[in-house]
């Protein structure tokens, strides 16, 4: 699969494990680590929402900075700001104020996110993009297999010392990755042209340009629908990442060291699927499979909701089912978003998409904290609802897309 990648896609994927591997180690324990250092469930939700609201601002400027600085430079500079700095702060955190500072620095991740996205897809053909995101998913899966190493560190050193070690590993690995990837990639043709065209920072002009993009998005029903699905996907992802570990430890009484095995179960399941099932999926039927994937993910969350205390069988079943749903939705959803955005406006449109996502998703931390306080299962009920709505929107998107295609063919 990797041998089919060319250019920037190959350079980006070559170094991606250096980011995803340490990220998969600490992600499982991030919320529990905060709890252990005296941050309450509600405060965790507030910090999550605050970080997302700050990302609204960085998303607004991400398109301009990506065009002005060029994809490579914006990626390099703001990766150092948002990830190298944040992982150091997390490693030495003592209380909520350290996590607040880390959230501020990490909020700048939207700039490298936009730059990386442009760098990854701009020099590739639309029919090659699903393969790129499948390779990205495969790398993510393989890195997830190492998640139990985090559990071993926790069982040997204790939760807080182990997390500090994991964050320090992330700092070193990610920083080296940013440097290596910079040498393995080149600026895209569109990036070079946009960098020359972009003038001085003029907020009024930028707002005007973004307003034109917003009007274009709302005038294009298929584009708006796929954006809506993408926003719902990010909503459930943020809710799940924030509260799943807390739910497993506090509500279902699993040990802190044991919960690291669940991401490994996800990775093994996805690895089997991506090797033996995904190659059989025809691009013509992708939307149908995505509807099925959203419904399977909803069913997985229902299993988790009804799971009894220490119900290992239930959670493993839920984890495997969720892996199946994810593998037939995520890569194709990312490719669908990439394909509906024109290359000339990619940076601006993607930054607007990021803002729309954040406006929609930023309350998820507060909503999650509030709903978790009422009932630990309630956040996952909201996730089920988001998947069901996503399936319905995908059916609508498929019909609209077919209508647009038939109209274009007639013309």
C-alpha positions in Angstrom: 0.0 0.0 0.0 2.8 2.4 0.9 4.6 1.8 -2.4 1.7 3.3 -4.3 2.2 6.7 -2.6 4.1 9.4 -4.4 5.5 12.9 -3.6 4.3 14.7 -0.6 1.9 12.0 0.4 4.8 9.5 0.6 6.9 12.0 2.6 4.1 12.8 5.0 3.2 9.1 5.6 6.8 8.1 6.0 7.1 10.2 9.2 3.5 9.9 10.5 4.2 7.0 12.9 6.6 9.3 14.8 3.5 11.4 15.7 0.8 8.7 16.0 2.7 6.2 18.0 3.4 8.4 21.1 0.0 10.1 20.6 -1.7 6.6 20.9 0.3 6.0 24.1 -0.8 9.0 26.0 -4.3 9.6 24.5 -5.9 6.7 26.5 -4.7 8.2 29.8 -5.0 12.0 29.1 -8.3 12.5 30.9 -7.5 10.1 33.8 -4.1 11.9 34.2 -5.9 15.2 34.6 -8.3 13.6 37.2 -5.3 12.3 39.1 -3.7 15.8 39.3 -6.9 17.3 40.8 -8.9 18.4 37.8 -12.5 17.5 38.1 -14.7 15.9 35.3 -16.5 19.3 34.9 -13.2 21.2 34.7 -11.9 18.7 32.1 -15.0 19.5 30.0 -14.5 23.2 30.4 -10.8 22.9 29.4 -11.8 20.9 26.3 -14.4 23.4 25.3 -12.1 26.4 25.9 -9.4 24.7 23.8 -11.9 24.2 21.0 -13.1 27.8 21.2 -9.6 29.1 20.9 -9.2 26.8 17.9 -12.0 28.8 16.2 -9.6 31.8 16.1 -6.6 29.8 14.9 -8.8 28.1 12.3 -9.8 31.6 10.9 -6.2 32.6 10.4 -5.0 29.1 9.3 -6.0 29.6 5.7 -4.3 33.0 5.4 -1.1 31.8 7.1 -1.0 28.6 5.0 -1.3 30.6 1.8 1.0 33.4 3.1 3.8 31.3 4.5 3.5 28.3 2.2 2.4 24.9 3.2 5.8 23.6 4.4 6.8 26.6 6.5 3.4 27.0 8.2 3.4 23.3 9.0 6.9 23.4 10.5 6.6 26.5 12.6 3.1 25.9 14.1 3.7 22.2 14.7 6.5 23.3 17.0 4.2 25.8 18.7 1.2 23.6 19.1 2.6 20.1 19.7 6.2 20.4 20.9 5.4 23.1 23.5 2.1 21.5 24.5 3.6 18.0 25.2 6.3 19.6 27.4 3.7 21.4 29.4 1.6 18.3 29.8 4.7 16.4 30.9 5.4 18.8 33.8 1.8 19.7 34.7 1.0 20.2 38.4 -2.5 21.6 38.3 -5.3 23.0 36.1 -3.2 26.1 35.1 -0.6 24.0 33.4 -3.4 22.2 31.4 -4.9 25.6 30.6 -1.5 26.9 29.2 -1.1 23.6 27.2 -4.6 24.1 25.8 -3.7 27.6 24.6 -0.6 26.5 22.8 -2.2 23.3 21.4 -5.1 25.4 20.0 -2.7 26.6 17.3 -2.8 23.0 15.9 -5.4 24.2 13.4 -2.7 26.0 11.4 -0.5 23.0 10.7 -3.7 20.9 10.3 -4.7 23.0 7.3 -1.2 23.2 6.0 -0.7 19.4 6.3 -4.0 18.7 4.6 -3.1 20.9 1.7 0.4 19.4 1.4 -1.0 15.9 1.5 -3.7 16.1 -1.2 -2.9 19.1 -3.6 -0.5 17.2 -5.8 -2.6 14.0 -6.0 -5.5 13.0 -8.2 -9.0 12.7 -6.7 -9.2 9.0 -7.3 -5.9 8.5 -5.4 -7.0 10.2 -2.2 -9.1 7.4 -0.7 -5.9 5.3 -0.9 -3.9 8.0 0.9 -6.4 8.1 3.8 -6.5 4.3 3.9 -2.7 4.2 4.3 -3.1 6.9 7.1 -5.7 4.7 8.8 -3.4 1.7 8.5 -0.5 3.6 10.1 -2.9 4.7 12.9 -4.0 1.1 13.4 -0.5 -0.2 13.6 0.5 2.5 16.1 -2.6 1.7 18.1 -1.2 -1.8 18.6 1.5 -0.3 20.9 -1.1 1.3 23.2 -0.7 -1.5 25.8 2.8 -0.3 26.3 1.2 2.7 28.1 -0.6 0.3 30.3 2.7 -1.5 31.2 4.2 1.9 32.0 1.3 2.7 34.3 1.4 -0.6 36.0 5.1 -0.3 36.6 5.6 3.4 37.5 2.1 4.5 38.5 -0.4 6.7 36.5 1.2 10.2 36.9 4.9 9.2 36.4 4.1 7.0 33.5 2.1 9.8 31.8 5.0 12.2 32.3 7.3 9.7 30.6 4.8 9.2 27.7 4.5 13.0 27.2 8.3 13.4 27.1 8.5 10.5 24.6 5.9 12.4 22.5 7.9 15.7 22.7 11.1 14.1 21.4 9.4 11.9 18.8 7.1 14.6 17.4 9.9 17.2 17.3 12.2 14.9 15.3 9.3 14.0 13.0 8.6 17.7 12.2 12.2 18.2 11.2 12.4 15.0 9.1 9.1 15.5 7.3 10.2 19.0 6.3 13.1 17.5 4.4 11.0 14.8 2.9 8.4 17.0 1.3 8.3 19.9 -1.2 6.1 23.0 -1.5 3.1 22.4 -3.8 2.6 24.3 -7.0 -0.6 25.9 -5.6 1.3 26.7 -2.4 4.1 28.6 -4.3 1.5 30.5 -6.3 -0.6 31.4 -3.3 2.4 32.5 -1.3 3.3 35.0 -4.1 -0.3 36.2 -4.5 -1.0 36.7 -0.8 -0.7 40.3 0.3 -0.2 41.8 3.7 -2.5 40.8 6.6 -5.7 42.8 6.1 -8.5 41.6 8.4 -11.2 43.3 6.3 -10.1 41.6 3.1 -9.7 38.2 4.8 -13.2 38.5 6.3 -14.6 39.4 2.9 -12.9 36.4 1.2 -14.1 34.1 3.9 -17.6 35.4 3.6 -17.5 34.6 -0.1 -16.4 31.0 0.8 -19.2 30.7 3.3 -21.8 31.7 0.8 -20.4 29.2 -1.7 -20.6 26.4 0.9 -24.2 27.2 1.8 -25.2 27.4 -1.9 -23.8 23.9 -2.5 -26.1 21.3 -0.9 -23.9 18.2 -1.4 -20.9 20.2 0.0 -23.0 21.4 3.0 -24.2 17.9 3.7 -20.8 16.3 3.7 -19.5 19.1 5.9 -22.4 18.4 8.3 -21.5 14.7 8.4 -17.9 15.6 9.1 -18.9 18.0 11.9 -21.0 15.2 13.6 -18.1 12.8 13.2 -15.7 15.3 15.0 -18.4 15.9 17.7 -18.6 12.2 18.6 -14.8 11.8 18.3 -14.2 14.6 20.8 -16.8 13.4 23.2 -15.5 9.8 23.1 -11.8 10.8 23.5 -12.6 12.9 26.5 -14.9 10.6 28.4 -14.4 7.0 27.4 -11.4 6.3 29.6 -13.0 8.1 32.6 -16.2 6.0 32.0 -14.2 2.7 31.8 -12.3 3.5 35.0 -14.8 5.3 37.1 -18.2 3.8 36.0 -17.3 0.3 34.9 -14.4 -0.3 37.4 -11.7 -1.4 35.0 -8.2 -0.9 36.2 -6.2 2.0 34.7 -3.5 -0.4 33.4 -6.1 -2.7 31.7 -7.9 -0.1 29.6 -4.9 0.3 27.3 -5.7 -3.1 25.9 -9.0 -1.8 24.3 -7.2 0.4 21.7 -5.1 -2.6 20.8 -8.2 -4.7 20.2 -9.5 -1.9 18.0 -6.2 -1.9 16.1 -6.1 -5.7 15.6 -9.7 -5.6 14.3 -9.0 -2.7 12.0 -5.8 -4.3 10.7 -7.7 -7.5 9.7 -10.4 -5.4 8.0 -8.1 -3.0 6.1 -6.1 -6.0 4.7 -9.0 -8.3 3.8 -12.2 -6.2 3.6 -11.4 -2.7 2.5 -9.7 -3.9 -0.8 -13.0 -5.4 -1.8 -15.0 -2.2 -1.3 -15.8 -0.7 -4.7 -15.6 3.1 -4.9 -19.0 3.2 -6.6 -20.6 1.7 -3.4 -18.6 3.8 -0.8 -21.6 5.9 0.3 -23.7 2.8 1.0 -20.9 1.3 3.1 -20.5 4.6 5.0 -24.2 4.5 6.0 -23.7 0.9 7.2 -20.5 2.0 9.1 -22.3 4.8 10.9 -25.1 2.5 12.0 -22.6 -0.1 13.2 -20.8 2.6 15.2 -24.1 3.5 16.8 -24.7 -0.1 17.7 -21.3 -0.3 19.2 -22.0 2.6 21.5 -25.3 1.0 22.5 -23.4 -2.1 23.6 -21.1 0.2 25.7 -24.1 1.9 27.3 -25.7 -1.3 28.5 -22.5 -3.0 29.5 -22.4 -4.1 33.2 -19.7 -3.2 35.7 -16.4 -5.0 34.7 -18.2 -6.3 31.6 -15.1 -7.1 29.6 -17.0 -9.2 27.0 -19.4 -6.3 26.4 -16.7 -3.7 25.9 -14.6 -6.0 23.7 -17.6 -6.6 21.5 -18.3 -2.9 21.4 -14.7 -2.1 20.6 -14.6 -4.6 17.7 -18.0 -3.4 16.3 -16.8 0.2 16.5 -13.6 -0.7 14.7 -15.7 -2.2 11.8 -17.8 1.0 11.7 -14.8 3.3 11.7 -12.8 1.5 9.0 -15.6 1.8 6.5 -16.4 5.4 7.3 -13.4 7.5 8.3 -11.0 7.1 5.2 -13.9 7.6 2.8 -15.3 10.5 4.7 -11.9 12.3 4.6 -11.6 11.6 0.9 -15.1 12.8 0.2 -14.3 16.1 2.0 -11.0 16.4 0.1 -12.7 15.8 -3.3 -15.6 18.3 -2.9 -13.1 21.2 -2.2 -11.4 22.8 -5.2 -7.6 23.0 -5.0 -7.5 26.8 -5.7 -9.6 27.5 -2.6 -8.5 24.5 -0.5 -6.8 26.4 2.4 -9.6 28.9 2.8 -12.4 26.4 2.5 -10.7 23.9 4.9 -10.2 26.7 7.4 -13.9 27.6 7.2 -14.7 24.0 7.6 -12.6 23.9 10.7 -14.4 27.0 12.1 -17.8 25.4 11.4 -16.6 22.2 13.1 -15.3 24.1 16.1 -18.4 26.2 16.5 -20.5 23.0 16.5 -18.1 20.9 18.5 -16.7 23.4 21.1 -19.7 23.0 23.4 -19.2 19.2 23.4 -16.8 19.4 26.4 -19.3 21.3 28.5 -22.2 19.2 27.3 -20.1 16.1 28.0 -19.2 17.2 31.5 -22.8 18.2 32.3 -24.3 15.0 30.9 -21.6 12.8 32.6 -22.4 14.4 35.9 -26.1 13.4 35.4 -25.4 9.9 34.2 -22.0 8.5 33.0 -23.8 6.8 30.1 -25.5 9.9 28.8 -22.5 11.3 26.7 -22.5 8.0 24.8 -26.3 8.3 24.2 -25.5 11.6 22.5 -22.8 9.8 20.4 -25.4 7.3 19.3 -27.7 10.1 18.2 -24.9 11.7 16.2 -24.2 8.5 14.3 -27.8 7.9 13.4 -28.1 11.5 12.1 -24.9 11.0 10.1 -26.4 7.9 8.4 -29.5 9.9 7.5 -27.4 12.8 6.1 -25.3 10.4 4.1 -28.4 8.9 2.4 -29.5 12.5 1.6 -26.0 13.3 0.3 -26.0 10.2 -2.0 -29.3 11.2 -3.5 -28.2 14.8 -4.0 -24.9 13.7 -5.5 -26.6 11.4 -7.9 -29.0 14.2 -8.9 -26.0 16.6 -9.6 -24.1 13.9 -11.6 -27.2 13.1 -13.7 -27.7 16.8 -14.4 -24.1 17.3 -15.4 -24.3 14.3 -17.7 -27.4 15.7 -19.4 -25.7 19.1 -19.9 
